[in-house]
Amino acid sequence: MWAVLFIAVAATGVFAEVSHDPGGTAGIVRGRVDIEAPPAVVWNVILDCKRARRMAPNVQSCKVLDRAADGSWDVREMVVAPPLVPKVRSVFKSSYEPVRRITFKCTGGDVKVCEGEWRLTVLPSGGTRVSYTNRAASPYPAIPASLTREAMRGDMVRALKALRRECLAAAR
């Protein structure tokens, strides 16, 4: 399996894995992609709700519900409509360390467990390495965990590829 994963990373420049959460019913999602755009561009693209539908699979809407006057945090609602299952609404609070780190945690909606972070690291080329980690539980308990993990991994790959595409377009 690791050889196949290594080949996929080498071919696409995207790393994604989902493992079982030993402490509960959630999965641990990890992803990484290098983007030849400066961190400020990547940061702005990640935070742009208007781009969410182009970047994350099945996103139906994204909106900011509340935010700190100083920009240090916000609360967002995202609605996702995957095929063959009901829509999922998640509400999460994100805290910001500008152009370096975003931490987030679900505070409402259908997703009961989600907490993680985005990290942006400057590459020697001036580009950005984006690392993502999320401990998340599926809102669909009837779906086998192995299928859920594989769907999450595929979504992560598509989202990181889309993030790279949107960042390169924004950097032009």
C-alpha positions, 0 to 999 in steps of 0.5 A: 500500500505504501508503494502505491501511496508514494507513487500517487504522491510523486505523480500528483504532488499531493499526499493524503491519508486517513487513519482510524482514530485510536481514541474514538470513532473518528478518523484522522485526515492528513494532507500535504501539497506544495504550491508555487505561490507565496503564503499570503496568496495561499492564505487568502485562497483558503479563507475565501468562502466564494472559492469553497465550491470550486475547491472542496468536493460537493460544497453547496455553500460557505458563509461567515456567521461571525468574526472578531473585529481584529480578524483573529477568529471567525465562525463559518457554516458549510453545507456539503451535499455528497451524492447518495446521502443527505446534506451535511451542515457543519459550523466551525470556529477558526482561529488565525495566526496570519499566513502561518496557521489556522486551527478549527473546531466544530461548534454545531451542525451535523458533524459532531467531531472535527478539529484540526489545523492548516499550516503554511510553511515557506519553501526555499523557492518562495512557494508554500507547503500546505499541511492539513490535519483533521480529526473528524467523525462521519455524520453517517454512522451506518456507512462502514468506517473503511468506506468513509475513510476512503471517501475522505482520502479521495476528497482530500486529494481533490481539495488539495489539487483544487487549492493548488489550482486556485492559488496558482490562478490567484498568483498570476 
